[in-house]
């Protein structure tokens, strides 16, 4: 009997126009879209094998425009992983990640508190067990790295931002398919996103 793939929910967030949908469609459909069509929220799924293990990725591509950010639902924050995308040609897109990072940090703290409460309730029977939801995996992706001549955010600045927030880091190009598969196969800290 074949085991069913482990399901991992991923929310993709970032400023409008940074390429969240392009990254998602490149991964899911191997296609690149060049016209900008603002997303409110779309859901996709794809199965990937990482180190011989199949994973079912349930991906939510969220709105980046400020007027739609209020639509972020509690279910978005329950994701196993977050891909926080900025545009290397737009300085303000990196700063826009602060909004999403703050929400994710609050969720992470709530998960830790719930796990602590559950551990106390279960007492010795919880010893050595994973109780409650794990902290989410977070990856920061500097997208559009193919636009070298228009770059305003260097890789060291993106890496520093990611380290400051306890995230993994990649630079990607949806157009040229640079680090798209690799970003979703990152093991940070112990599971792919």
N, C-alpha and C positions, 0 to 999 in steps of 0.2 A: 504494500500500500504506500502510495506516495504522499508525503506530508504536504499539506496545503501551505502556500507561501505565507510567511509572517507579514502581517499588514502594518504599514507605517504611514501615518498621516502627516502630510507636509503642508504648511501654509507658506506661500510665497508673498512677501510684502516689500514695499518700498514706494518711492515717489512715483507719480505719474510720468510715463514716458521713459522710464529707465530700462525697460526691456523685460519685465517679468513675464508677460504673455509670450514674447518671442522665445525666451528660455524654455518655458513650459511646452510650447508647441514644437520646438526643436527636439526636446526629449521625447515627447509622446508621439508625435507624428513625423519626425525627421523633416519638418518643413520650416522655412523661415519666412516671416511676413515682414514686409518693409513699410507698409502704411500703418500709421498709428491710429488705433481704434480703442479708446478708453474702455477698460473693463470695470464692471461693477463687482462681479464675482462669478468665476467659472470653476467647474470641477472636472478633473480628469483622473484617469487611472492608467497605470502601466505596470507590468511585471518586469523586474530586472534581476539578473543573477549576479551576485557579488561574492567572490571567493567561493564559488560553487553552491551558494545558498540562494534560493529564490526568495524575492521580496515583492510584495504587492504594494505599490506606492499609490496612495490616494492623495492627489494634489489639489489644493485649493489656491487658485490664482486670484488675489484680492485687488480691490481698487486702490489706486495710489493717489488719486485726486483728493485734496483735503475735504471737499464737500461730501465725499462718500465714506470717509473714515469712520463716521459714526455707525456705519452699517456692520462694522466688525462685530461679529457675534461671539458669545461665550464659547461656541463650538470651535471657532478659529483658534482660540487660546488653549484649547485642549489638545492641540496637535502634538505629535511626538517630536516634530522637528520644524524649524523655521529657516527659510532661505531669505535673507535680508539683502535685497538687491539695490545697488546704486549705479549711476551712470558715470564713468570715469571722465566724461566731458562736461559734467555739470556739478560744480562744487556743492550747491545747495542740496543735491540728491543724497549726499553722504550725511549731511546734518538732518535730513528728513527721517533718517533711520532712527533717530533718538526717540521719536514718538512711539514707534513700534517696539523698540528696545525697552522702553519704560513699561509698556503693557506686558511684555514677555517676562520682565523681571518681577512684576507683581504676581503674575501667574506662577512663576518659579517659587516664590516665597510661599504662596498659598499651598502649592503641592508639598513643600517641605513641612509646613505646619500640619497638613492633613496626615502625612506619613508619620510624623511624630506622635500625633494623637492616636492613630491606629496602632502604632507600636506600643504605646502605653496601655491601650485597651486590651491588646492581645497578650501583653506581658511576655513571659518566657517562651510562649509558643511561637512568637515572631522572630526569635533569635535566628540570624543567618538568612532570613527571607527578605525578598524585595516586597515591601508593603507600600501600597498607594502608587501614584503615578511617578515615574522617573522625571527628573528635571529634563526639559526639552533640549534637544540638540540644536545648536545655532550655528549657521554658516553665513558669513558675509561674502557677497559676490560683487566684485567690481566689473560690471558688464560693459560691453562695447570696446574691449581692449584692441580690436582691430582698427579703431580710429586713433592711431598713435599721434597723428599730427594735431588732433583736437584735444588731446589729453590735458586735463587740469588737475586731476587727482593721481598722484603717483602711487605705485604699488606699496611703497613703504608707509604712506599715509593710511591707505586702506587696511594694511596689515596691523598697524598700530591701533586703529579704531577697533578692529576685530579682537585683538589681544586685550584691550582695555575692557571689553565687554564679555570676555571668556568665550569667544566664538572661533570657529575655524575660518579660514580665508582662502578664496580663489579669485582669480581674474578670469572672466569668461567673454566669449563672443558668440552670440546666437547666430549671427550672420555667417561666421566662418566655422561654427561648431567647435570652438575652442573650450575645452574643459567643461562641456555640458554634461556628458555621461560621467566624467570624473567627479564633478561636484556632487551629483546624486549618489555616488558610490563612496563618498568620504566616510571614513570610520572615525567619528569624533563624538564621544570618546570610545564607544565600543560597538556601535551599530551604524550601518549606512543610513543616510537620510534618503 
